[in-house]
Amino acid sequence: MLVIDPTTTDRAMSYELFINAPMPMVTIHKTIEITKLVRFSKRKKLKLNMLLNYCIGFVASQIKEFKLIPVEKKLVQYDRIGVSVIVDNKEGGINSCSIPFSEDLQKFNEDYLSLTNKVRESCENYDLDDYAIVGSSSLPEFKIDGVCNMYSGMFNNPLLCWGGYDHKFLSPKTTLKVSFQFHHVQMDGRQACVFLEGVERCANSISINTK
């Protein structure tokens, strides 16, 4: 990772406007179609949460703003992307687990399974240094309309939240309501919407684009 001068980046104006804002986070809600992803999950016997995080990492790795994270009052540039998931540990609590993103779905799945199991058993967070982390939190057993997360002032990484997917009777489509929170220094609404549309496209082409 590298601390960079914000004035040399495309985020110079946003940095000036929002780095000292008391609430610099923005949340966008979007319903995305995940019909093919759900089918792919069932056919290949892969965890849907893993596949969603693969799509998140895949799209984030192609958008330059995701590698720029405000850290305190500095702007830090990273070379690599990771995704973070929330794990229910064996003692009934929760921990966070960061997984390095790999375009190789098989490798990403192996890392996802081994690292989340390690966190589940150890009851300790697993973090990655030198990675720009995109967080995720899911409550698949609940149907929710959206989440507006609190801003602690410590964690400026982007975060996606979702509940259970929706498949209405006789409907050919399966949809998922997603909330995406991001720091306004890092990106604007346009980049956020491009990202969410990219996640939806990835979710509906993953069976074609991966082995």
Contacts in CASP RR format, 6 or more apart in sequence:
PFRMAT RR
TARGET T0000
AUTHOR 0000-0000-0000
METHOD contacts of the structure
MODEL  1
MLVIDPTTTDRAMSYELFINAPMPMVTIHKTIEITKLVRFSKRKKLKLNM
LLNYCIGFVASQIKEFKLIPVEKKLVQYDRIGVSVIVDNKEGGINSCSIP
FSEDLQKFNEDYLSLTNKVRESCENYDLDDYAIVGSSSLPEFKIDGVCNM
YSGMFNNPLLCWGGYDHKFLSPKTTLKVSFQFHHVQMDGRQACVFLEGVE
RCANSISINTK
1 76 0 8 1.000
1 77 0 8 1.000
1 78 0 8 1.000
1 79 0 8 1.000
1 130 0 8 1.000
2 76 0 8 1.000
2 77 0 8 1.000
2 78 0 8 1.000
3 74 0 8 1.000
3 75 0 8 1.000
3 76 0 8 1.000
3 77 0 8 1.000
4 68 0 8 1.000
4 75 0 8 1.000
4 76 0 8 1.000
4 77 0 8 1.000
5 75 0 8 1.000
6 12 0 8 1.000
6 15 0 8 1.000
6 16 0 8 1.000
6 19 0 8 1.000
6 75 0 8 1.000
6 185 0 8 1.000
7 15 0 8 1.000
9 15 0 8 1.000
9 68 0 8 1.000
9 75 0 8 1.000
11 65 0 8 1.000
11 68 0 8 1.000
11 75 0 8 1.000
11 185 0 8 1.000
11 186 0 8 1.000
11 187 0 8 1.000
14 184 0 8 1.000
14 185 0 8 1.000
14 186 0 8 1.000
14 188 0 8 1.000
15 70 0 8 1.000
15 75 0 8 1.000
15 185 0 8 1.000
17 184 0 8 1.000
18 24 0 8 1.000
18 183 0 8 1.000
18 184 0 8 1.000
18 185 0 8 1.000
19 70 0 8 1.000
19 73 0 8 1.000
19 185 0 8 1.000
20 73 0 8 1.000
21 184 0 8 1.000
23 151 0 8 1.000
24 70 0 8 1.000
24 151 0 8 1.000
24 156 0 8 1.000
24 183 0 8 1.000
24 184 0 8 1.000
24 185 0 8 1.000
25 149 0 8 1.000
25 151 0 8 1.000
25 181 0 8 1.000
25 182 0 8 1.000
25 183 0 8 1.000
25 184 0 8 1.000
26 181 0 8 1.000
26 182 0 8 1.000
26 183 0 8 1.000
26 184 0 8 1.000
26 189 0 8 1.000
26 192 0 8 1.000
27 147 0 8 1.000
27 148 0 8 1.000
27 149 0 8 1.000
27 179 0 8 1.000
27 180 0 8 1.000
27 181 0 8 1.000
28 179 0 8 1.000
28 180 0 8 1.000
28 182 0 8 1.000
28 189 0 8 1.000
28 192 0 8 1.000
28 193 0 8 1.000
28 196 0 8 1.000
29 145 0 8 1.000
29 146 0 8 1.000
29 177 0 8 1.000
29 178 0 8 1.000
29 179 0 8 1.000
29 180 0 8 1.000
30 177 0 8 1.000
30 178 0 8 1.000
30 180 0 8 1.000
30 193 0 8 1.000
30 196 0 8 1.000
30 200 0 8 1.000
31 175 0 8 1.000
31 176 0 8 1.000
31 177 0 8 1.000
31 178 0 8 1.000
32 175 0 8 1.000
32 176 0 8 1.000
32 178 0 8 1.000
32 196 0 8 1.000
32 199 0 8 1.000
32 200 0 8 1.000
32 203 0 8 1.000
33 173 0 8 1.000
33 174 0 8 1.000
33 175 0 8 1.000
33 176 0 8 1.000
33 200 0 8 1.000
33 203 0 8 1.000
33 204 0 8 1.000
34 52 0 8 1.000
34 165 0 8 1.000
34 174 0 8 1.000
34 175 0 8 1.000
34 176 0 8 1.000
34 200 0 8 1.000
34 203 0 8 1.000
34 204 0 8 1.000
35 172 0 8 1.000
35 173 0 8 1.000
35 174 0 8 1.000
35 204 0 8 1.000
36 203 0 8 1.000
36 204 0 8 1.000
36 205 0 8 1.000
36 206 0 8 1.000
36 207 0 8 1.000
37 48 0 8 1.000
37 51 0 8 1.000
37 52 0 8 1.000
37 55 0 8 1.000
37 203 0 8 1.000
37 204 0 8 1.000
37 206 0 8 1.000
38 48 0 8 1.000
38 165 0 8 1.000
38 167 0 8 1.000
38 174 0 8 1.000
39 207 0 8 1.000
40 46 0 8 1.000
40 51 0 8 1.000
40 206 0 8 1.000
40 207 0 8 1.000
41 47 0 8 1.000
41 48 0 8 1.000
41 51 0 8 1.000
43 207 0 8 1.000
46 109 0 8 1.000
47 112 0 8 1.000
47 113 0 8 1.000
48 140 0 8 1.000
48 165 0 8 1.000
49 85 0 8 1.000
49 136 0 8 1.000
49 138 0 8 1.000
49 140 0 8 1.000
50 108 0 8 1.000
50 109 0 8 1.000
50 112 0 8 1.000
50 113 0 8 1.000
51 203 0 8 1.000
51 206 0 8 1.000
52 136 0 8 1.000
52 138 0 8 1.000
52 162 0 8 1.000
52 176 0 8 1.000
52 199 0 8 1.000
52 203 0 8 1.000
53 83 0 8 1.000
53 85 0 8 1.000
53 99 0 8 1.000
53 112 0 8 1.000
53 136 0 8 1.000
54 101 0 8 1.000
54 105 0 8 1.000
54 108 0 8 1.000
54 109 0 8 1.000
54 202 0 8 1.000
54 206 0 8 1.000
55 198 0 8 1.000
55 199 0 8 1.000
55 202 0 8 1.000
55 203 0 8 1.000
55 206 0 8 1.000
56 83 0 8 1.000
56 134 0 8 1.000
56 136 0 8 1.000
56 160 0 8 1.000
56 199 0 8 1.000
57 81 0 8 1.000
57 82 0 8 1.000
57 83 0 8 1.000
57 101 0 8 1.000
57 134 0 8 1.000
58 101 0 8 1.000
58 103 0 8 1.000
58 202 0 8 1.000
59 195 0 8 1.000
59 198 0 8 1.000
59 199 0 8 1.000
59 202 0 8 1.000
60 66 0 8 1.000
60 81 0 8 1.000
60 83 0 8 1.000
60 101 0 8 1.000
60 132 0 8 1.000
60 134 0 8 1.000
60 158 0 8 1.000
60 195 0 8 1.000
61 81 0 8 1.000
61 101 0 8 1.000
61 103 0 8 1.000
63 187 0 8 1.000
63 191 0 8 1.000
63 194 0 8 1.000
63 195 0 8 1.000
65 186 0 8 1.000
65 187 0 8 1.000
65 191 0 8 1.000
66 81 0 8 1.000
66 132 0 8 1.000
66 134 0 8 1.000
66 158 0 8 1.000
66 186 0 8 1.000
66 187 0 8 1.000
66 195 0 8 1.000
67 77 0 8 1.000
67 78 0 8 1.000
67 79 0 8 1.000
67 81 0 8 1.000
67 132 0 8 1.000
68 75 0 8 1.000
68 76 0 8 1.000
68 77 0 8 1.000
68 78 0 8 1.000
68 132 0 8 1.000
68 186 0 8 1.000
69 75 0 8 1.000
69 76 0 8 1.000
69 78 0 8 1.000
69 132 0 8 1.000
69 133 0 8 1.000
69 156 0 8 1.000
69 157 0 8 1.000
69 183 0 8 1.000
69 186 0 8 1.000
70 76 0 8 1.000
70 156 0 8 1.000
70 183 0 8 1.000
70 185 0 8 1.000
70 186 0 8 1.000
71 156 0 8 1.000
75 185 0 8 1.000
78 130 0 8 1.000
78 131 0 8 1.000
78 132 0 8 1.000
79 130 0 8 1.000
80 100 0 8 1.000
80 101 0 8 1.000
80 130 0 8 1.000
80 131 0 8 1.000
80 132 0 8 1.000
81 101 0 8 1.000
81 131 0 8 1.000
81 132 0 8 1.000
81 133 0 8 1.000
81 134 0 8 1.000
82 98 0 8 1.000
82 99 0 8 1.000
82 100 0 8 1.000
82 101 0 8 1.000
82 128 0 8 1.000
82 131 0 8 1.000
82 132 0 8 1.000
82 133 0 8 1.000
82 134 0 8 1.000
83 98 0 8 1.000
83 99 0 8 1.000
83 101 0 8 1.000
83 133 0 8 1.000
83 134 0 8 1.000
83 135 0 8 1.000
83 136 0 8 1.000
84 96 0 8 1.000
84 97 0 8 1.000
84 98 0 8 1.000
84 99 0 8 1.000
84 133 0 8 1.000
84 134 0 8 1.000
84 135 0 8 1.000
84 136 0 8 1.000
84 157 0 8 1.000
85 96 0 8 1.000
85 97 0 8 1.000
85 99 0 8 1.000
85 112 0 8 1.000
85 116 0 8 1.000
85 135 0 8 1.000
85 136 0 8 1.000
85 137 0 8 1.000
85 138 0 8 1.000
86 94 0 8 1.000
86 95 0 8 1.000
86 96 0 8 1.000
86 97 0 8 1.000
86 136 0 8 1.000
86 137 0 8 1.000
86 138 0 8 1.000
87 94 0 8 1.000
87 95 0 8 1.000
87 96 0 8 1.000
87 97 0 8 1.000
87 116 0 8 1.000
87 119 0 8 1.000
87 120 0 8 1.000
88 94 0 8 1.000
88 120 0 8 1.000
89 95 0 8 1.000
89 119 0 8 1.000
89 120 0 8 1.000
89 121 0 8 1.000
89 122 0 8 1.000
89 123 0 8 1.000
90 120 0 8 1.000
90 121 0 8 1.000
90 123 0 8 1.000
91 123 0 8 1.000
93 123 0 8 1.000
95 119 0 8 1.000
95 120 0 8 1.000
95 123 0 8 1.000
95 124 0 8 1.000
95 125 0 8 1.000
95 126 0 8 1.000
96 119 0 8 1.000
96 125 0 8 1.000
96 126 0 8 1.000
96 127 0 8 1.000
97 115 0 8 1.000
97 116 0 8 1.000
97 118 0 8 1.000
97 119 0 8 1.000
97 125 0 8 1.000
97 126 0 8 1.000
98 115 0 8 1.000
98 126 0 8 1.000
98 127 0 8 1.000
98 128 0 8 1.000
98 131 0 8 1.000
98 133 0 8 1.000
99 108 0 8 1.000
99 111 0 8 1.000
99 112 0 8 1.000
99 115 0 8 1.000
99 116 0 8 1.000
99 128 0 8 1.000
100 111 0 8 1.000
100 128 0 8 1.000
100 131 0 8 1.000
101 108 0 8 1.000
102 108 0 8 1.000
102 111 0 8 1.000
105 206 0 8 1.000
105 210 0 8 1.000
105 211 0 8 1.000
106 211 0 8 1.000
115 126 0 8 1.000
118 126 0 8 1.000
119 125 0 8 1.000
119 126 0 8 1.000
132 157 0 8 1.000
133 157 0 8 1.000
134 157 0 8 1.000
134 158 0 8 1.000
134 159 0 8 1.000
134 160 0 8 1.000
135 157 0 8 1.000
135 158 0 8 1.000
135 159 0 8 1.000
135 160 0 8 1.000
136 159 0 8 1.000
136 160 0 8 1.000
136 161 0 8 1.000
136 162 0 8 1.000
137 147 0 8 1.000
137 159 0 8 1.000
137 160 0 8 1.000
137 161 0 8 1.000
138 161 0 8 1.000
138 162 0 8 1.000
138 163 0 8 1.000
138 164 0 8 1.000
139 161 0 8 1.000
139 162 0 8 1.000
139 163 0 8 1.000
139 164 0 8 1.000
140 162 0 8 1.000
140 163 0 8 1.000
140 164 0 8 1.000
140 165 0 8 1.000
141 164 0 8 1.000
142 163 0 8 1.000
142 164 0 8 1.000
143 163 0 8 1.000
143 164 0 8 1.000
143 166 0 8 1.000
144 162 0 8 1.000
144 163 0 8 1.000
144 164 0 8 1.000
144 177 0 8 1.000
145 177 0 8 1.000
146 161 0 8 1.000
146 177 0 8 1.000
146 179 0 8 1.000
147 161 0 8 1.000
147 179 0 8 1.000
147 181 0 8 1.000
148 179 0 8 1.000
148 181 0 8 1.000
149 159 0 8 1.000
149 161 0 8 1.000
149 179 0 8 1.000
149 181 0 8 1.000
156 183 0 8 1.000
156 185 0 8 1.000
156 186 0 8 1.000
157 183 0 8 1.000
158 180 0 8 1.000
158 181 0 8 1.000
158 182 0 8 1.000
158 183 0 8 1.000
158 186 0 8 1.000
158 187 0 8 1.000
159 180 0 8 1.000
159 181 0 8 1.000
159 182 0 8 1.000
160 178 0 8 1.000
160 179 0 8 1.000
160 180 0 8 1.000
160 181 0 8 1.000
161 178 0 8 1.000
161 179 0 8 1.000
161 181 0 8 1.000
162 176 0 8 1.000
162 177 0 8 1.000
162 178 0 8 1.000
162 179 0 8 1.000
163 176 0 8 1.000
163 177 0 8 1.000
164 176 0 8 1.000
165 174 0 8 1.000
165 175 0 8 1.000
165 176 0 8 1.000
166 174 0 8 1.000
166 175 0 8 1.000
166 176 0 8 1.000
166 177 0 8 1.000
167 173 0 8 1.000
167 174 0 8 1.000
167 175 0 8 1.000
178 196 0 8 1.000
178 199 0 8 1.000
180 192 0 8 1.000
180 195 0 8 1.000
180 196 0 8 1.000
182 192 0 8 1.000
187 195 0 8 1.000
202 209 0 8 1.000
END
